[in-house]
Amino acid sequence: MSRQALDELKQQIPLLDYLETHHWQPLRRISRGRWMGLCPLHNDHKPSFLMDPGKNLFYCYGCGRGGDVIRFVELYHQVRFPQALGLLRQWRDWAPLLHEAASFYRMQLHRHAVAVAWLHQRGLRSPELIEHMRIGYAPGGCLRGWLTQLGYPLAALRQAGLVSVPGYDTYTHRIVFPLEGNLYGRSISASAPPHRFLPGTKGGLYLWEHVRQYQEVILVEGLFDYAVLWQAGFHNVTCSMGSHLNAYQFRQLCDSPRTVYLAFDADSNGSGQQAAQRLSQRLREQGIATRRVLLPEGHDPNSFFLAGGDAQGFHHLLQEASL
Ligand SMILES: [Zn+2]
């Protein structure tokens, strides 16, 4: 890649936008339009991360690292230069599109009583939670029209997987949760496969930037488990979207000393608990303390709360969690 092409790529990707889609929050404004916030690269407790939107550069007074958006991607995703460029190109092409789609789905949620009722029935009731998780609804048959009207070419919608090859909205009658670089769609109709992701990676741990400063972190398999725990006041919860963690999610859990509570499903065939056991062992090898939360048989955190469990009851399970 030529010097000029590199400069162009950097200009197309404002570091601040990139950071914000990775849930970084500017906390304090300082001179010359610069911002301070918590460092996403180390376990920061005071805002040591300086971000200069004018120069498109960052520097951390805590871990001493700094540079441009490409350097940030190398450090944040722990990849080499060529992979960092690939991730940035993908982000540049897809981020605005996915953001627009997610906003559209959020507007739709409140127009479709059936979707809100479905969420209620799964125990997701608080407006703060729906706002926090940016939950939306895909009725189907209207996203394509909306995005093309905004000027996005059909080819781009197909490439991102939002629209199928014949030209229909991919997500129909699905609750939609925005992830880092993807959208998860949960079907509310029994006749469709329940879980769907767009093509590409499922990304890192769910809303990791909100969680990583906690000494104790609860890890769950599903976003509905996440939702009921967050709603019950457990804000130190994150989700791996499945019992198998990708390499990036695993590195995130290991990025600083902490205790991880694994609250995986207690399915009758034992697969959730086996996955928890294997993960627990791998984490310990990296020096991370782990506890396995034993839910009543046949339950996951979501069904535990739906069956009448409350914050106190779950707290008790955390206290009882086995090594
Ligand atoms: Zn740092």
py3Dmol code that shows the C-alpha trace and the ligand (Angstrom):
import py3Dmol

protein = """\
ATOM      1  CA  MET A   1       0.000   0.000   0.000  1.00  0.00           C
ATOM      2  CA  SER A   2       1.409   3.392  -0.987  1.00  0.00           C
ATOM      3  CA  ARG A   3       2.089   6.167   1.496  1.00  0.00           C
ATOM      4  CA  GLN A   4      -0.704   8.167  -0.125  1.00  0.00           C
ATOM      5  CA  ALA A   5      -3.239   5.337   0.167  1.00  0.00           C
ATOM      6  CA  LEU A   6      -2.315   4.925   3.834  1.00  0.00           C
ATOM      7  CA  ASP A   7      -2.824   8.627   4.490  1.00  0.00           C
ATOM      8  CA  GLU A   8      -6.177   8.462   2.716  1.00  0.00           C
ATOM      9  CA  LEU A   9      -7.332   5.524   4.821  1.00  0.00           C
ATOM     10  CA  LYS A  10      -6.349   7.381   7.997  1.00  0.00           C
ATOM     11  CA  GLN A  11      -8.223  10.479   6.882  1.00  0.00           C
ATOM     12  CA  GLN A  12     -11.342   8.437   6.182  1.00  0.00           C
ATOM     13  CA  ILE A  13     -11.335   7.030   9.699  1.00  0.00           C
ATOM     14  CA  PRO A  14     -11.511   9.595  12.473  1.00  0.00           C
ATOM     15  CA  LEU A  15      -9.887   7.963  15.511  1.00  0.00           C
ATOM     16  CA  LEU A  16     -12.596   9.381  17.760  1.00  0.00           C
ATOM     17  CA  ASP A  17     -15.354   7.685  15.702  1.00  0.00           C
ATOM     18  CA  TYR A  18     -13.433   4.447  15.752  1.00  0.00           C
ATOM     19  CA  LEU A  19     -12.947   4.632  19.522  1.00  0.00           C
ATOM     20  CA  GLU A  20     -16.583   5.477  20.111  1.00  0.00           C
ATOM     21  CA  THR A  21     -17.851   2.498  18.124  1.00  0.00           C
ATOM     22  CA  HIS A  22     -15.648   0.461  20.490  1.00  0.00           C
ATOM     23  CA  HIS A  23     -17.518   2.092  23.388  1.00  0.00           C
ATOM     24  CA  TRP A  24     -14.765   4.492  24.436  1.00  0.00           C
ATOM     25  CA  GLN A  25     -16.130   7.531  26.221  1.00  0.00           C
ATOM     26  CA  PRO A  26     -14.433  10.928  26.248  1.00  0.00           C
ATOM     27  CA  LEU A  27     -14.642  12.006  29.905  1.00  0.00           C
ATOM     28  CA  ARG A  28     -12.865  15.332  30.216  1.00  0.00           C
ATOM     29  CA  ARG A  29     -12.169  18.039  27.677  1.00  0.00           C
ATOM     30  CA  ILE A  30      -8.737  19.646  27.859  1.00  0.00           C
ATOM     31  CA  SER A  31      -7.020  22.385  25.871  1.00  0.00           C
ATOM     32  CA  ARG A  32      -7.045  22.564  22.047  1.00  0.00           C
ATOM     33  CA  GLY A  33     -10.137  20.397  21.666  1.00  0.00           C
ATOM     34  CA  ARG A  34      -8.449  17.307  23.060  1.00  0.00           C
ATOM     35  CA  TRP A  35     -10.104  14.688  25.273  1.00  0.00           C
ATOM     36  CA  MET A  36      -9.093  12.490  28.175  1.00  0.00           C
ATOM     37  CA  GLY A  37     -10.733   9.132  28.891  1.00  0.00           C
ATOM     38  CA  LEU A  38     -10.022   5.692  30.288  1.00  0.00           C
ATOM     39  CA  CYS A  39      -7.375   3.824  28.310  1.00  0.00           C
ATOM     40  CA  PRO A  40      -8.831   0.935  26.268  1.00  0.00           C
ATOM     41  CA  LEU A  41      -5.359  -0.657  26.087  1.00  0.00           C
ATOM     42  CA  HIS A  42      -4.680  -1.225  29.762  1.00  0.00           C
ATOM     43  CA  ASN A  43      -6.742  -1.582  32.920  1.00  0.00           C
ATOM     44  CA  ASP A  44      -7.094   2.120  33.623  1.00  0.00           C
ATOM     45  CA  HIS A  45      -8.699   3.569  36.755  1.00  0.00           C
ATOM     46  CA  LYS A  46      -8.182   7.266  36.109  1.00  0.00           C
ATOM     47  CA  PRO A  47      -8.520   8.887  32.689  1.00  0.00           C
ATOM     48  CA  SER A  48      -4.960   8.597  31.310  1.00  0.00           C
ATOM     49  CA  PHE A  49      -5.805   8.268  27.627  1.00  0.00           C
ATOM     50  CA  LEU A  50      -5.385  11.461  25.621  1.00  0.00           C
ATOM     51  CA  MET A  51      -7.188  11.730  22.298  1.00  0.00           C
ATOM     52  CA  ASP A  52      -6.505  14.520  19.847  1.00  0.00           C
ATOM     53  CA  PRO A  53      -9.284  14.646  17.202  1.00  0.00           C
ATOM     54  CA  GLY A  54      -7.484  17.422  15.300  1.00  0.00           C
ATOM     55  CA  LYS A  55      -4.315  15.400  14.785  1.00  0.00           C
ATOM     56  CA  ASN A  56      -6.124  12.029  14.830  1.00  0.00           C
ATOM     57  CA  LEU A  57      -3.611  10.737  17.388  1.00  0.00           C
ATOM     58  CA  PHE A  58      -3.704   9.188  20.849  1.00  0.00           C
ATOM     59  CA  TYR A  59      -1.315   8.866  23.763  1.00  0.00           C
ATOM     60  CA  CYS A  60      -1.716   7.056  27.089  1.00  0.00           C
ATOM     61  CA  TYR A  61       0.078   8.452  30.145  1.00  0.00           C
ATOM     62  CA  GLY A  62      -0.567   5.148  31.932  1.00  0.00           C
ATOM     63  CA  CYS A  63       0.897   2.546  29.581  1.00  0.00           C
ATOM     64  CA  GLY A  64       2.986   4.957  27.534  1.00  0.00           C
ATOM     65  CA  ARG A  65       1.619   3.872  24.169  1.00  0.00           C
ATOM     66  CA  GLY A  66       0.441   6.153  21.434  1.00  0.00           C
ATOM     67  CA  GLY A  67       0.132   6.728  17.709  1.00  0.00           C
ATOM     68  CA  ASP A  68      -2.423   6.880  14.927  1.00  0.00           C
ATOM     69  CA  VAL A  69      -5.560   4.855  14.262  1.00  0.00           C
ATOM     70  CA  ILE A  70      -3.589   2.005  12.638  1.00  0.00           C
ATOM     71  CA  ARG A  71      -1.313   1.735  15.682  1.00  0.00           C
ATOM     72  CA  PHE A  72      -4.407   1.748  17.879  1.00  0.00           C
ATOM     73  CA  VAL A  73      -5.956  -1.163  15.954  1.00  0.00           C
ATOM     74  CA  GLU A  74      -2.674  -3.128  16.158  1.00  0.00           C
ATOM     75  CA  LEU A  75      -2.594  -2.719  19.940  1.00  0.00           C
ATOM     76  CA  TYR A  76      -6.300  -3.061  20.629  1.00  0.00           C
ATOM     77  CA  HIS A  77      -6.902  -6.170  18.506  1.00  0.00           C
ATOM     78  CA  GLN A  78      -3.331  -7.454  18.976  1.00  0.00           C
ATOM     79  CA  VAL A  79      -2.785  -7.902  15.245  1.00  0.00           C
ATOM     80  CA  ARG A  80       0.039  -7.023  12.859  1.00  0.00           C
ATOM     81  CA  PHE A  81       0.054  -4.075  10.472  1.00  0.00           C
ATOM     82  CA  PRO A  82      -1.525  -5.794   7.402  1.00  0.00           C
ATOM     83  CA  GLN A  83      -4.367  -7.268   9.500  1.00  0.00           C
ATOM     84  CA  ALA A  84      -4.909  -3.885  11.120  1.00  0.00           C
ATOM     85  CA  LEU A  85      -5.338  -2.325   7.664  1.00  0.00           C
ATOM     86  CA  GLY A  86      -7.841  -5.057   6.749  1.00  0.00           C
ATOM     87  CA  LEU A  87      -9.879  -4.434   9.904  1.00  0.00           C
ATOM     88  CA  LEU A  88      -9.865  -0.702   9.261  1.00  0.00           C
ATOM     89  CA  ARG A  89     -11.022  -1.074   5.658  1.00  0.00           C
ATOM     90  CA  GLN A  90     -13.829  -3.334   6.792  1.00  0.00           C
ATOM     91  CA  TRP A  91     -14.762  -0.860   9.536  1.00  0.00           C
ATOM     92  CA  ARG A  92     -14.737   2.030   7.063  1.00  0.00           C
ATOM     93  CA  ASP A  93     -17.012   0.194   4.639  1.00  0.00           C
ATOM     94  CA  TRP A  94     -19.421  -1.356   7.119  1.00  0.00           C
ATOM     95  CA  ALA A  95     -19.541   0.750  10.274  1.00  0.00           C
ATOM     96  CA  PRO A  96     -21.759   3.568   8.912  1.00  0.00           C
ATOM     97  CA  LEU A  97     -24.058   1.045   7.275  1.00  0.00           C
ATOM     98  CA  LEU A  98     -24.461  -1.124  10.373  1.00  0.00           C
ATOM     99  CA  HIS A  99     -24.936   1.977  12.498  1.00  0.00           C
ATOM    100  CA  GLU A 100     -27.687   3.204  10.183  1.00  0.00           C
ATOM    101  CA  ALA A 101     -29.365  -0.217  10.128  1.00  0.00           C
ATOM    102  CA  ALA A 102     -29.243  -0.445  13.936  1.00  0.00           C
ATOM    103  CA  SER A 103     -30.800   3.040  14.290  1.00  0.00           C
ATOM    104  CA  PHE A 104     -33.557   2.076  11.889  1.00  0.00           C
ATOM    105  CA  TYR A 105     -34.299  -1.123  13.817  1.00  0.00           C
ATOM    106  CA  ARG A 106     -34.413   0.818  17.085  1.00  0.00           C
ATOM    107  CA  MET A 107     -37.096   3.113  15.657  1.00  0.00           C
ATOM    108  CA  GLN A 108     -39.087   0.071  14.573  1.00  0.00           C
ATOM    109  CA  LEU A 109     -39.114  -1.552  18.010  1.00  0.00           C
ATOM    110  CA  HIS A 110     -41.577   0.900  19.475  1.00  0.00           C
ATOM    111  CA  ARG A 111     -43.826   0.678  16.445  1.00  0.00           C
ATOM    112  CA  HIS A 112     -44.295  -3.067  16.826  1.00  0.00           C
ATOM    113  CA  ALA A 113     -46.163  -4.071  19.957  1.00  0.00           C
ATOM    114  CA  VAL A 114     -45.536  -7.739  19.131  1.00  0.00           C
ATOM    115  CA  ALA A 115     -41.769  -7.223  19.518  1.00  0.00           C
ATOM    116  CA  VAL A 116     -42.079  -5.336  22.797  1.00  0.00           C
ATOM    117  CA  ALA A 117     -44.446  -8.010  24.114  1.00  0.00           C
ATOM    118  CA  TRP A 118     -41.954 -10.692  23.115  1.00  0.00           C
ATOM    119  CA  LEU A 119     -39.180  -8.897  25.021  1.00  0.00           C
ATOM    120  CA  HIS A 120     -41.439  -8.638  28.088  1.00  0.00           C
ATOM    121  CA  GLN A 121     -42.134 -12.319  27.935  1.00  0.00           C
ATOM    122  CA  ARG A 122     -38.351 -12.944  27.939  1.00  0.00           C
ATOM    123  CA  GLY A 123     -38.068 -10.748  31.032  1.00  0.00           C
ATOM    124  CA  LEU A 124     -36.654  -7.638  29.320  1.00  0.00           C
ATOM    125  CA  ARG A 125     -38.769  -4.837  30.684  1.00  0.00           C
ATOM    126  CA  SER A 126     -36.782  -1.807  31.728  1.00  0.00           C
ATOM    127  CA  PRO A 127     -36.549   1.101  29.247  1.00  0.00           C
ATOM    128  CA  GLU A 128     -33.005   1.779  30.577  1.00  0.00           C
ATOM    129  CA  LEU A 129     -31.979  -1.734  29.556  1.00  0.00           C
ATOM    130  CA  ILE A 130     -33.454  -1.373  26.059  1.00  0.00           C
ATOM    131  CA  GLU A 131     -31.594   1.927  25.712  1.00  0.00           C
ATOM    132  CA  HIS A 132     -28.362   0.518  27.177  1.00  0.00           C
ATOM    133  CA  MET A 133     -28.325  -2.480  24.801  1.00  0.00           C
ATOM    134  CA  ARG A 134     -29.713  -0.425  21.871  1.00  0.00           C
ATOM    135  CA  ILE A 135     -32.239  -3.152  21.180  1.00  0.00           C
ATOM    136  CA  GLY A 136     -34.168  -2.916  17.925  1.00  0.00           C
ATOM    137  CA  TYR A 137     -36.636  -4.868  15.853  1.00  0.00           C
ATOM    138  CA  ALA A 138     -36.449  -5.986  12.238  1.00  0.00           C
ATOM    139  CA  PRO A 139     -39.995  -6.337  10.891  1.00  0.00           C
ATOM    140  CA  GLY A 140     -38.591  -7.341   7.484  1.00  0.00           C
ATOM    141  CA  GLY A 141     -39.306  -5.888   4.101  1.00  0.00           C
ATOM    142  CA  CYS A 142     -38.375  -2.265   4.838  1.00  0.00           C
ATOM    143  CA  LEU A 143     -34.663  -1.910   5.640  1.00  0.00           C
ATOM    144  CA  ARG A 144     -33.509  -2.162   2.045  1.00  0.00           C
ATOM    145  CA  GLY A 145     -35.814   0.661   0.952  1.00  0.00           C
ATOM    146  CA  TRP A 146     -34.725   2.872   3.833  1.00  0.00           C
ATOM    147  CA  LEU A 147     -30.989   2.411   3.261  1.00  0.00           C
ATOM    148  CA  THR A 148     -31.113   2.766  -0.517  1.00  0.00           C
ATOM    149  CA  GLN A 149     -33.114   5.943  -0.060  1.00  0.00           C
ATOM    150  CA  LEU A 150     -30.255   7.194   2.130  1.00  0.00           C
ATOM    151  CA  GLY A 151     -27.900   6.532  -0.785  1.00  0.00           C
ATOM    152  CA  TYR A 152     -26.331   3.197   0.138  1.00  0.00           C
ATOM    153  CA  PRO A 153     -25.869   1.030  -2.969  1.00  0.00           C
ATOM    154  CA  LEU A 154     -27.626  -2.326  -2.996  1.00  0.00           C
ATOM    155  CA  ALA A 155     -24.266  -4.063  -3.565  1.00  0.00           C
ATOM    156  CA  ALA A 156     -22.992  -2.697  -0.227  1.00  0.00           C
ATOM    157  CA  LEU A 157     -26.114  -3.939   1.579  1.00  0.00           C
ATOM    158  CA  ARG A 158     -25.600  -7.378   0.084  1.00  0.00           C
ATOM    159  CA  GLN A 159     -21.914  -7.403   0.950  1.00  0.00           C
ATOM    160  CA  ALA A 160     -22.645  -6.546   4.580  1.00  0.00           C
ATOM    161  CA  GLY A 161     -25.268  -9.294   4.589  1.00  0.00           C
ATOM    162  CA  LEU A 162     -28.160  -6.971   5.465  1.00  0.00           C
ATOM    163  CA  VAL A 163     -29.919  -7.903   2.246  1.00  0.00           C
ATOM    164  CA  SER A 164     -29.992 -11.369   0.663  1.00  0.00           C
ATOM    165  CA  VAL A 165     -28.792 -12.095  -2.871  1.00  0.00           C
ATOM    166  CA  PRO A 166     -32.379 -12.000  -4.280  1.00  0.00           C
ATOM    167  CA  GLY A 167     -32.734  -8.603  -2.590  1.00  0.00           C
ATOM    168  CA  TYR A 168     -34.800  -9.218   0.555  1.00  0.00           C
ATOM    169  CA  ASP A 169     -34.058  -7.984   4.077  1.00  0.00           C
ATOM    170  CA  THR A 170     -32.011 -10.700   5.788  1.00  0.00           C
ATOM    171  CA  TYR A 171     -33.546 -10.074   9.197  1.00  0.00           C
ATOM    172  CA  THR A 172     -37.317 -10.561   9.366  1.00  0.00           C
ATOM    173  CA  HIS A 173     -39.299 -10.733  12.616  1.00  0.00           C
ATOM    174  CA  ARG A 174     -36.110 -10.575  14.631  1.00  0.00           C
ATOM    175  CA  ILE A 175     -35.067  -8.694  17.736  1.00  0.00           C
ATOM    176  CA  VAL A 176     -31.769  -7.015  16.831  1.00  0.00           C
ATOM    177  CA  PHE A 177     -28.793  -6.328  19.075  1.00  0.00           C
ATOM    178  CA  PRO A 178     -25.875  -4.265  17.740  1.00  0.00           C
ATOM    179  CA  LEU A 179     -22.477  -5.861  18.436  1.00  0.00           C
ATOM    180  CA  GLU A 180     -18.966  -4.685  17.653  1.00  0.00           C
ATOM    181  CA  GLY A 181     -19.009  -4.882  13.823  1.00  0.00           C
ATOM    182  CA  ASN A 182     -22.057  -7.122  13.573  1.00  0.00           C
ATOM    183  CA  LEU A 183     -25.774  -7.346  14.348  1.00  0.00           C
ATOM    184  CA  TYR A 184     -27.262 -10.314  16.168  1.00  0.00           C
ATOM    185  CA  GLY A 185     -30.840 -11.163  15.233  1.00  0.00           C
ATOM    186  CA  ARG A 186     -33.054 -13.309  17.486  1.00  0.00           C
ATOM    187  CA  SER A 187     -36.152 -14.652  15.763  1.00  0.00           C
ATOM    188  CA  ILE A 188     -39.459 -14.089  17.540  1.00  0.00           C
ATOM    189  CA  SER A 189     -41.167 -16.643  15.321  1.00  0.00           C
ATOM    190  CA  ALA A 190     -40.859 -20.327  16.162  1.00  0.00           C
ATOM    191  CA  SER A 191     -40.574 -21.378  12.503  1.00  0.00           C
ATOM    192  CA  ALA A 192     -37.230 -19.632  11.800  1.00  0.00           C
ATOM    193  CA  PRO A 193     -33.757 -20.551  13.121  1.00  0.00           C
ATOM    194  CA  PRO A 194     -33.509 -18.679  16.442  1.00  0.00           C
ATOM    195  CA  HIS A 195     -29.990 -17.198  16.192  1.00  0.00           C
ATOM    196  CA  ARG A 196     -28.459 -15.294  13.300  1.00  0.00           C
ATOM    197  CA  PHE A 197     -25.410 -13.128  12.806  1.00  0.00           C
ATOM    198  CA  LEU A 198     -24.342 -11.161   9.758  1.00  0.00           C
ATOM    199  CA  PRO A 199     -21.253 -12.488   7.918  1.00  0.00           C
ATOM    200  CA  GLY A 200     -17.933 -11.778   9.629  1.00  0.00           C
ATOM    201  CA  THR A 201     -16.775 -12.125  13.189  1.00  0.00           C
ATOM    202  CA  LYS A 202     -19.104 -11.902  16.184  1.00  0.00           C
ATOM    203  CA  GLY A 203     -16.592  -9.443  17.621  1.00  0.00           C
ATOM    204  CA  GLY A 204     -15.240  -9.127  21.146  1.00  0.00           C
ATOM    205  CA  LEU A 205     -16.962  -9.630  24.478  1.00  0.00           C
ATOM    206  CA  TYR A 206     -20.233  -7.726  24.680  1.00  0.00           C
ATOM    207  CA  LEU A 207     -19.744  -4.099  25.826  1.00  0.00           C
ATOM    208  CA  TRP A 208     -16.350  -5.013  27.256  1.00  0.00           C
ATOM    209  CA  GLU A 209     -15.342  -1.382  27.717  1.00  0.00           C
ATOM    210  CA  HIS A 210     -18.105  -1.024  30.329  1.00  0.00           C
ATOM    211  CA  VAL A 211     -16.946  -4.082  32.236  1.00  0.00           C
ATOM    212  CA  ARG A 212     -13.209  -4.421  32.101  1.00  0.00           C
ATOM    213  CA  GLN A 213     -12.517  -2.134  35.053  1.00  0.00           C
ATOM    214  CA  TYR A 214     -14.313  -4.515  37.452  1.00  0.00           C
ATOM    215  CA  GLN A 215     -12.236  -6.839  39.617  1.00  0.00           C
ATOM    216  CA  GLU A 216     -14.972  -9.450  39.319  1.00  0.00           C
ATOM    217  CA  VAL A 217     -16.686 -10.134  36.006  1.00  0.00           C
ATOM    218  CA  ILE A 218     -19.655 -12.399  35.276  1.00  0.00           C
ATOM    219  CA  LEU A 219     -19.492 -14.130  31.885  1.00  0.00           C
ATOM    220  CA  VAL A 220     -22.680 -15.515  30.325  1.00  0.00           C
ATOM    221  CA  GLU A 221     -23.406 -17.331  27.051  1.00  0.00           C
ATOM    222  CA  GLY A 222     -26.374 -15.388  25.747  1.00  0.00           C
ATOM    223  CA  LEU A 223     -27.514 -11.801  25.378  1.00  0.00           C
ATOM    224  CA  PHE A 224     -30.807 -12.583  27.140  1.00  0.00           C
ATOM    225  CA  ASP A 225     -28.796 -13.831  30.116  1.00  0.00           C
ATOM    226  CA  TYR A 226     -26.827 -10.610  29.973  1.00  0.00           C
ATOM    227  CA  ALA A 227     -30.027  -8.571  29.817  1.00  0.00           C
ATOM    228  CA  VAL A 228     -31.721 -10.001  32.916  1.00  0.00           C
ATOM    229  CA  LEU A 229     -28.527  -9.739  34.964  1.00  0.00           C
ATOM    230  CA  TRP A 230     -27.877  -6.155  33.925  1.00  0.00           C
ATOM    231  CA  GLN A 231     -31.498  -5.311  34.668  1.00  0.00           C
ATOM    232  CA  ALA A 232     -31.169  -6.883  38.127  1.00  0.00           C
ATOM    233  CA  GLY A 233     -28.248  -4.558  38.872  1.00  0.00           C
ATOM    234  CA  PHE A 234     -25.271  -6.784  37.942  1.00  0.00           C
ATOM    235  CA  HIS A 235     -23.454  -4.284  35.733  1.00  0.00           C
ATOM    236  CA  ASN A 236     -20.206  -6.277  35.821  1.00  0.00           C
ATOM    237  CA  VAL A 237     -21.660  -8.785  33.347  1.00  0.00           C
ATOM    238  CA  THR A 238     -20.465  -9.526  29.805  1.00  0.00           C
ATOM    239  CA  CYS A 239     -21.413 -12.071  27.155  1.00  0.00           C
ATOM    240  CA  SER A 240     -19.473 -14.248  24.722  1.00  0.00           C
ATOM    241  CA  MET A 241     -22.472 -15.040  22.448  1.00  0.00           C
ATOM    242  CA  GLY A 242     -22.067 -18.795  22.676  1.00  0.00           C
ATOM    243  CA  SER A 243     -20.121 -21.069  25.000  1.00  0.00           C
ATOM    244  CA  HIS A 244     -17.076 -20.991  22.728  1.00  0.00           C
ATOM    245  CA  LEU A 245     -14.921 -17.855  23.013  1.00  0.00           C
ATOM    246  CA  ASN A 246     -12.977 -16.647  19.998  1.00  0.00           C
ATOM    247  CA  ALA A 247      -9.285 -15.833  20.486  1.00  0.00           C
ATOM    248  CA  TYR A 248      -9.946 -12.121  20.764  1.00  0.00           C
ATOM    249  CA  GLN A 249     -12.571 -12.583  23.499  1.00  0.00           C
ATOM    250  CA  PHE A 250     -10.232 -14.890  25.398  1.00  0.00           C
ATOM    251  CA  ARG A 251      -7.428 -12.301  25.300  1.00  0.00           C
ATOM    252  CA  GLN A 252      -9.827  -9.646  26.570  1.00  0.00           C
ATOM    253  CA  LEU A 253     -10.679 -11.728  29.655  1.00  0.00           C
ATOM    254  CA  CYS A 254      -6.959 -12.172  30.324  1.00  0.00           C
ATOM    255  CA  ASP A 255      -5.926  -8.534  29.827  1.00  0.00           C
ATOM    256  CA  SER A 256      -5.535  -7.891  33.546  1.00  0.00           C
ATOM    257  CA  PRO A 257      -5.822  -9.857  36.819  1.00  0.00           C
ATOM    258  CA  ARG A 258      -9.460 -10.455  37.759  1.00  0.00           C
ATOM    259  CA  THR A 259     -11.937 -13.090  38.888  1.00  0.00           C
ATOM    260  CA  VAL A 260     -14.296 -14.432  36.219  1.00  0.00           C
ATOM    261  CA  TYR A 261     -17.611 -16.003  37.262  1.00  0.00           C
ATOM    262  CA  LEU A 262     -18.710 -18.388  34.519  1.00  0.00           C
ATOM    263  CA  ALA A 263     -22.503 -18.466  34.532  1.00  0.00           C
ATOM    264  CA  PHE A 264     -23.067 -20.830  31.608  1.00  0.00           C
ATOM    265  CA  ASP A 265     -26.210 -22.823  30.915  1.00  0.00           C
ATOM    266  CA  ALA A 266     -26.959 -25.812  33.120  1.00  0.00           C
ATOM    267  CA  ASP A 267     -28.420 -27.820  30.211  1.00  0.00           C
ATOM    268  CA  SER A 268     -29.420 -31.379  30.936  1.00  0.00           C
ATOM    269  CA  ASN A 269     -26.760 -32.796  28.566  1.00  0.00           C
ATOM    270  CA  GLY A 270     -24.061 -30.924  30.497  1.00  0.00           C
ATOM    271  CA  SER A 271     -22.561 -29.172  27.446  1.00  0.00           C
ATOM    272  CA  GLY A 272     -22.657 -25.682  29.009  1.00  0.00           C
ATOM    273  CA  GLN A 273     -20.937 -26.863  32.171  1.00  0.00           C
ATOM    274  CA  GLN A 274     -18.324 -28.813  30.198  1.00  0.00           C
ATOM    275  CA  ALA A 275     -17.538 -25.697  28.179  1.00  0.00           C
ATOM    276  CA  ALA A 276     -17.293 -23.707  31.423  1.00  0.00           C
ATOM    277  CA  GLN A 277     -14.911 -26.255  32.885  1.00  0.00           C
ATOM    278  CA  ARG A 278     -12.603 -26.189  29.860  1.00  0.00           C
ATOM    279  CA  LEU A 279     -12.628 -22.407  29.736  1.00  0.00           C
ATOM    280  CA  SER A 280     -11.985 -22.189  33.454  1.00  0.00           C
ATOM    281  CA  GLN A 281      -8.891 -24.339  33.049  1.00  0.00           C
ATOM    282  CA  ARG A 282      -7.540 -22.255  30.158  1.00  0.00           C
ATOM    283  CA  LEU A 283      -8.111 -19.032  32.102  1.00  0.00           C
ATOM    284  CA  ARG A 284      -6.298 -20.376  35.145  1.00  0.00           C
ATOM    285  CA  GLU A 285      -3.314 -21.214  32.969  1.00  0.00           C
ATOM    286  CA  GLN A 286      -3.219 -17.477  32.175  1.00  0.00           C
ATOM    287  CA  GLY A 287      -3.368 -16.544  35.865  1.00  0.00           C
ATOM    288  CA  ILE A 288      -7.059 -15.565  35.872  1.00  0.00           C
ATOM    289  CA  ALA A 289      -9.118 -16.684  38.883  1.00  0.00           C
ATOM    290  CA  THR A 290     -12.374 -18.412  37.990  1.00  0.00           C
ATOM    291  CA  ARG A 291     -15.565 -19.559  39.700  1.00  0.00           C
ATOM    292  CA  ARG A 292     -18.238 -21.730  38.129  1.00  0.00           C
ATOM    293  CA  VAL A 293     -21.779 -20.662  38.931  1.00  0.00           C
ATOM    294  CA  LEU A 294     -24.049 -23.681  39.287  1.00  0.00           C
ATOM    295  CA  LEU A 295     -27.568 -22.835  38.193  1.00  0.00           C
ATOM    296  CA  PRO A 296     -30.448 -25.190  38.961  1.00  0.00           C
ATOM    297  CA  GLU A 297     -30.524 -27.987  36.362  1.00  0.00           C
ATOM    298  CA  GLY A 298     -32.134 -27.034  33.082  1.00  0.00           C
ATOM    299  CA  HIS A 299     -31.670 -23.308  33.679  1.00  0.00           C
ATOM    300  CA  ASP A 300     -29.636 -20.478  32.241  1.00  0.00           C
ATOM    301  CA  PRO A 301     -29.489 -17.051  33.916  1.00  0.00           C
ATOM    302  CA  ASN A 302     -32.408 -15.837  31.779  1.00  0.00           C
ATOM    303  CA  SER A 303     -34.721 -18.686  32.745  1.00  0.00           C
ATOM    304  CA  PHE A 304     -33.541 -18.454  36.366  1.00  0.00           C
ATOM    305  CA  PHE A 305     -34.927 -14.910  36.573  1.00  0.00           C
ATOM    306  CA  LEU A 306     -38.023 -15.772  34.514  1.00  0.00           C
ATOM    307  CA  ALA A 307     -38.812 -18.583  36.951  1.00  0.00           C
ATOM    308  CA  GLY A 308     -38.928 -16.073  39.792  1.00  0.00           C
ATOM    309  CA  GLY A 309     -35.245 -15.831  40.730  1.00  0.00           C
ATOM    310  CA  ASP A 310     -34.133 -12.396  41.901  1.00  0.00           C
ATOM    311  CA  ALA A 311     -30.916 -10.443  42.454  1.00  0.00           C
ATOM    312  CA  GLN A 312     -30.547 -11.814  45.970  1.00  0.00           C
ATOM    313  CA  GLY A 313     -30.974 -15.376  44.720  1.00  0.00           C
ATOM    314  CA  PHE A 314     -28.365 -14.893  41.998  1.00  0.00           C
ATOM    315  CA  HIS A 315     -26.026 -13.223  44.451  1.00  0.00           C
ATOM    316  CA  HIS A 316     -26.333 -16.325  46.562  1.00  0.00           C
ATOM    317  CA  LEU A 317     -25.352 -18.470  43.552  1.00  0.00           C
ATOM    318  CA  LEU A 318     -22.268 -16.288  43.060  1.00  0.00           C
ATOM    319  CA  GLN A 319     -21.267 -16.793  46.688  1.00  0.00           C
ATOM    320  CA  GLU A 320     -21.738 -20.535  46.344  1.00  0.00           C
ATOM    321  CA  ALA A 321     -19.861 -20.719  43.031  1.00  0.00           C
ATOM    322  CA  SER A 322     -17.339 -23.541  42.893  1.00  0.00           C
ATOM    323  CA  LEU A 323     -13.634 -23.211  42.152  1.00  0.00           C
TER     324      LEU A 323
END
"""
ligand_1 = """\
1
ZN
Zn -2.929 2.842 28.547
"""
view = py3Dmol.view(width=600, height=400)
view.addModel(protein, "pdb")
view.setStyle({"model": 0}, {"cartoon": {"style": "trace"}})
view.addModel(ligand_1, "xyz")
view.setStyle({"model": 1}, {"stick": {}})
view.zoomTo()
view.show()
